[in-house]
Amino acid sequence: MSAQAGRDLLVKLKNDAGDFITLAGLRTKTLRFNARSVDVTDSESLDAWRELLPGAGTKSVEISGAGVFRDKASDAVARSAFFDQSLIDTQVIIPHFGIIEGPFLIASLSYAGTFNGEASYELTFHSAGAASFTVID
């Protein structure tokens, strides 16, 4: 696989019409997969090495991004989901790798602007249920 342009990684939100629309203006995007482990180490563990229970922890996905305002429609969907604290179906498309999709909650949303610069925003999504992964060939 060759190198990929970061701009091709897309974050999409499902709007009221049921269509996924790209969250416009994002300049940076980060996708984190997390898995909490369950420690089952006890006094009989070999040489006091930690032991973990396979398949017992919780899994989660976190999406974060920052950018500039470019599109009223995607901004309105994100803003509404945040202030309503409602779950929003979200997709992250990683070119030539896969699509992650599932329900997410916007955990943080911040706006900033300087006197002689552009208005910008940052947001963080936390998974709120099972996320699916589909391979892209």
C-alpha positions as CSV (number, residue, x, y, z in Angstrom):
1,M,0.0,0.0,0.0
2,S,1.3,3.4,-0.9
3,A,1.2,6.5,1.3
4,Q,-2.2,8.1,1.7
5,A,-3.1,11.8,1.9
6,G,-4.5,12.8,5.3
7,R,-7.2,14.8,3.6
8,D,-8.7,11.6,2.2
9,L,-9.6,10.4,5.7
10,L,-13.3,11.4,6.0
11,V,-15.6,11.8,9.0
12,K,-19.3,11.5,8.0
13,L,-22.5,12.2,10.0
14,K,-26.0,10.9,9.2
15,N,-28.4,13.7,8.7
16,D,-32.2,13.8,9.2
17,A,-32.7,12.5,5.6
18,G,-30.7,9.4,6.4
19,D,-27.7,10.4,4.3
20,F,-24.1,10.5,5.4
21,I,-22.6,13.9,4.9
22,T,-19.0,14.8,5.3
23,L,-18.1,16.9,8.3
24,A,-16.7,19.8,6.3
25,G,-13.6,21.8,7.0
26,L,-11.7,19.3,9.2
27,R,-8.0,19.7,8.8
28,T,-6.9,17.1,11.4
29,K,-8.6,13.9,12.2
30,T,-7.7,11.2,14.7
31,L,-9.2,7.8,15.2
32,R,-8.4,5.8,18.3
33,F,-9.4,2.2,19.0
34,N,-9.3,1.3,22.7
35,A,-9.6,-2.0,24.6
36,R,-9.6,-2.1,28.4
37,S,-8.0,-5.2,29.8
38,V,-9.1,-7.3,32.8
39,D,-6.3,-8.2,35.2
40,V,-6.6,-11.6,36.7
41,T,-3.2,-11.8,38.3
42,D,-3.1,-13.6,41.6
43,S,-0.6,-14.9,44.1
44,E,-0.1,-18.1,42.0
45,S,0.7,-16.2,38.7
46,L,4.1,-17.5,37.4
47,D,6.9,-15.2,38.7
48,A,4.3,-12.5,39.5
49,W,3.8,-11.8,35.8
50,R,0.5,-10.1,35.1
51,E,-2.2,-12.2,33.5
52,L,-5.1,-10.8,31.5
53,L,-8.4,-12.3,30.7
54,P,-8.9,-12.5,26.9
55,G,-12.1,-11.1,25.5
56,A,-13.3,-9.7,28.9
57,G,-12.5,-6.0,28.6
58,T,-14.6,-3.2,27.0
59,K,-13.8,-1.8,23.5
60,S,-14.4,1.7,22.4
61,V,-13.6,4.1,19.6
62,E,-12.8,7.8,19.8
63,I,-12.8,10.2,16.9
64,S,-11.4,13.7,17.3
65,G,-10.8,16.5,14.8
66,A,-10.2,20.2,14.3
67,G,-10.9,22.5,11.4
68,V,-12.5,25.6,9.9
69,F,-16.1,26.3,9.1
70,R,-16.9,25.4,5.6
71,D,-20.5,24.0,5.4
72,K,-23.7,25.1,7.2
73,A,-25.4,21.7,6.8
74,S,-22.7,19.5,8.5
75,D,-22.1,22.1,11.2
76,A,-25.8,22.1,12.0
77,V,-25.9,18.3,12.3
78,A,-22.9,18.3,14.7
79,R,-24.2,21.2,16.7
80,S,-27.6,19.8,17.1
81,A,-26.3,16.3,18.1
82,F,-24.1,18.0,20.7
83,F,-26.6,20.3,22.3
84,D,-29.3,17.5,22.3
85,Q,-26.7,15.0,23.6
86,S,-28.2,12.6,21.1
87,L,-26.4,9.7,19.5
88,I,-25.5,10.2,15.9
89,D,-24.6,7.5,13.4
90,T,-21.1,8.3,12.3
91,Q,-18.7,6.9,9.6
92,V,-15.0,7.2,9.4
93,I,-13.6,6.3,6.0
94,I,-9.9,5.4,5.9
95,P,-8.9,5.1,2.2
96,H,-7.7,1.7,1.0
97,F,-8.2,0.4,4.5
98,G,-11.8,0.4,5.7
99,I,-15.0,2.1,7.1
100,I,-15.8,2.3,10.8
101,E,-19.4,2.9,11.5
102,G,-21.6,3.1,14.5
103,P,-23.4,5.3,17.1
104,F,-21.4,8.0,18.6
105,L,-21.9,10.8,21.1
106,I,-20.2,14.2,20.6
107,A,-18.4,14.5,24.0
108,S,-16.8,17.9,23.4
109,L,-17.3,20.7,21.0
110,S,-15.3,24.0,21.1
111,Y,-15.1,27.0,18.9
112,A,-12.3,29.5,18.6
113,G,-11.2,32.5,16.5
114,T,-8.6,35.1,16.5
115,F,-9.0,38.8,15.5
116,N,-7.3,38.4,12.1
117,G,-7.8,34.7,11.6
118,E,-10.5,32.2,10.7
119,A,-13.1,30.7,13.0
120,S,-12.3,27.2,13.9
121,Y,-13.8,24.3,15.8
122,E,-12.7,21.1,17.5
123,L,-14.8,18.1,18.5
124,T,-14.5,14.7,20.0
125,F,-16.8,11.7,19.5
126,H,-17.0,8.7,21.8
127,S,-18.5,5.4,20.6
128,A,-21.8,4.6,22.3
129,G,-22.4,1.1,21.0
130,A,-21.0,-1.5,18.7
131,A,-18.9,-0.1,15.8
132,S,-18.6,-2.2,12.6
133,F,-15.6,-2.4,10.4
134,T,-15.9,-2.9,6.6
135,V,-12.7,-3.6,4.6
136,I,-12.1,-1.4,1.5
137,D,-10.1,-3.1,-1.2
